[in-house]
Amino acid sequence: MQALAELLDLERYPIDSPETPATRALVERCQRGLRETGAAELPGFLRPEATAALAREAQDLVPKAHHHEGKATPYLELPEPGWPEDHPRNAWNPFSLAAVPYDCIPQESGLRALYAWEPLLDFVAACLGEPTLYRYADPLGALSLNVMEDGDEVEWHFDQADFVVSLALQNAESGGDFLSVPRIRSAEDENYPAVSRVLSGELEPGRIPMNPGTLLLFNGRTSLHCVSPTRGPKPRLVALLAYDTKPGTCASPLLQQSRYGRAQQPEGVAG
């Protein structure tokens, strides 16, 4: 895996040697971060020259991105009748961004090689405390590229997945800050008063540095988060690597249509 050795800083993050004390300590640090703040950050995971090369590659893919915008609630679902008007489940906020699907990312791409690399899959599983992880079967969403151009933003929301793995490739000229209020809710307590305070601006969020080259493991199901509006001609570019605890995972045709402008299910799966 010479190509990947050139992409990654394996001296700093020796994930290809899982039994070494350094890697075990790294896994423990990531587990602690996920427990305490809902996030585990690995700055400089990509070498600087690799970050620049993958950013150029991603920039070339921007014309293939499907742009989608609208309004959504923090819970990414329609409110049920009966919620008070000022309830956070009735809070609609704008979003605007674009996405490049997996099948538009070149076969020779370093991003594809990284996504297919078993040591990365095993490392993410270890950090999450899972015995096994599987790559998505989704032909569009297994590996994708988030593109945020001038004025784009991501609304305050909770993820519907337990975790997200992302790789920052390029910042916008300004804005595009990844803001989060970690562990604001749990399975036992939705903590609606605190969520309302975030939405009203009374409770200040923290900022998760997404400097280019950073690998981020993030639990967005319990941490309320958003991306502030981007400004300037240079797009914010972040690759999303999709894994699940069960095999064969694929987004619904409706979600694919919204995110990529088209739908495509795995072979043998009805749409």
N, C-alpha and C positions, 0 to 999 in steps of 0.2 A: 504493500500500500504506500508506495513512494509518493504518489500524488497527494494522498491525504496527509502524509508526514510533512509535505510542503505547505499544505493549507493550514494545519493546526499547530498550536504551540503545545506539543506533547511533552516538553520538558516541564512546563508549568502545570499542565493538566494531563498527566500520563494515563489517560483512560484506556489505553490499549494494554495496560498492565494492571488488571483489576486487583491482583493479590498483593501488590506492593503496599507498604505502610503509607506512602504518600497518597495513593489513590483511595485507600480506605479512609484516610483522614479527610480527603476531599469529599467523598460520599457523605461522611458524617456531617461535614460542614453544610453541605447542601440540604441534607435532611433537617438539620437544625433550622436553617433559614426558612424552609418550607413550613415547618411547625410554627415558628415564631412570627414570621412576617408574610407567609404565603408566597415567598419568592426566593429563588436561589440564582444568584448572578455570577457568571463566569466572564469577567471582562478580559479582553485579549485572547479569547478562545481561538479566534482566527488570527493568524499572523498578519501584520499590517499590509504586506504586499498582497496577501491572499484576499484580505478585506477589500482592497482597492480593485483587484481583478474581478471579484464577484460582484462588486457594486457596478462596475462597468458593464458586466454581463447582464445584470438586472436592469440597468438603465436602458439597454437595448430592447428589453422585453416590455417596457412601459407601454408602447403603442398597442400591445396585445391585451392590455388590462381591460376588464369590464368595469365600468364605473356604476356604482349604485348609491342612491341617497334616499333619504326619507326621514321618518321619525319613529322612535321606539321607546318603550318603557325600560327602566333599569332591569326588568325581569325577562325581557325579550319575549313577552307574551301579551295577549290582549287582557285588559283588566276584567275581572268578574263584576257583574252588576252588584251594587250594594256597597262598594268601597266609597268612602267619603271623597269629595272632589279634591281635597288637598292631601290625600293619601299618596305615598310614594309609588304605589302600584298604578296610580293614575297619572304619573308624571311622564309626559312625552317630550323627548329632546331630539334635536336633529343629529343625523349622522351623514357622512359623505366620504367615500373612499372607493378604491378600485382594487381589483385582484387579478393576478395572472394565474391561470390554472396549471396543474401538474403537466398536462399533455402539451403545453406550450413551452415548457422548460427543456432546453436541448438535452439530448441523451448524453452528450459529452460534458455536461455541466458539472462543475465541482459541487454544486448543491445536491445534485442527484447522487453523486458518489458518496457524499457525506450522509445523506438520508439512508442509503443502502448499506452503510457500514455497520456491521454487527456490534463492534465495541461501543459505538455511540448508543445503540438501542439498549444494550446491556447496562450501560452506565446510567441512562435515564431511568431504567427500571429499578436499579439499585437505589438511586436517590429518592424515588417515590415509594420505596419499600415494597415493590411488586415483584413476585417471583418471575413473571414473564410479561413482556409487552409485545404488541404486534403493530406493524405498520398498517395504516388505513388501506382498505381495498378500493377506496374512492379514486376513480381515474382522473378526477378534476381536483380534489381537495387533499389528496395524500401529502403533497408538497405544493405549497402555493406561495405567491409573493404578494404581500400587502403593499399597495402603492397609495401614498397620500400626497397629492399635489396642492398647490396654493389654495388655501381656504378649506381644505378637507378637515374633518374631525371625526372622532369616535365618541359617542355619547356615554354618559355614566351608565354602567351596566354590570351585572353579574354574568359570568359565563355559565353555560349549561353543561359544559364538560368539566371533569374534575381537575384537569391540568392542561396547560398549553406550553409547547416548546417553541421558542422563537430565536431567530438569529438576526441581529441588527446589522445592516449592511451600509446604510447611508442615512444621515440626518438631513432634515430640511434646512433651509437657510436660517429659519427661526421657528419657534413653536414646535408642535409635535411632541410635547412632553408627555411621558407616560406617568399618569398620576394614579395613586392607589391609596385606599384606606384599608389596610390589611385586617383580615379576620373580623370584619365588622358584623358578620352574622354567622350562625351555626345551624346545624340541623334542628337544634332544640329551640333556638331563638332567632327570629328574623330581625329583631332590633330595629323596627321601623322608625322610632324617634331619631336614632343616630343617622339612619339613611336619609331621613328628611333634612337633617342638619347639613349633611354633605351637599344635597341637591340645592339647598338654599344658600350655600356658601358660608354657613356659620362654622362648619367643621372643616379645618384645613387639611387637605390630603398630603401625603408624602410623594416624593418624586423618585421613581426608579430609573437610575441612569441606564439609558439604552445607547451607549456609545457604540459606534460601528465596530464590529468584531466581537460583540458580547453575545454569549449564549445565555438565554433566560428560561428557567423553569418556573412556571407561575400557576398558582391555584386561584383562578378567578371565580370559582363557584362561591367562595366565602369572602372574597375581597372585592369591594366595589371599586371600579377603575374606569378610566377614560383616557383618551389621547386628545390633548388640546389642539386647536386649529393650527395647521401648518401655514407658513408664510414664505413666499419667495418662489423662484423658478425651479429650484432643485427639489425633487421629490424625496420624501421620507420612504425608505425601502427596508422592509423587514420580511424575511422568509419565515414561514410557519411550517413546522415539521409535525405531522399528525400521527399520533400513536394512540392505542387503546389497550385496555386490559383483556379484550376479547378479539378474536380474529374476525375478518370480514366486514369491518365497520365501514359504512358509506353514508354520506349525508343523503337526506331525502331529495327527490327531484325538485321539490319546491324550493328548498334551501339552495341547491345547486343553481337553479334558475335565477334566484335573486342575487347570488354572489358572483356567478360567472357568466350569466346571460344565456345559459344553455344547461341542459341536464344530460347526464350520461351515467348509467348504472354499470357495475361490473358485469362481465360476461356471465350469462346464466341467471342474472337477477332482473326480475321484472321492474319496470319503472313505475 
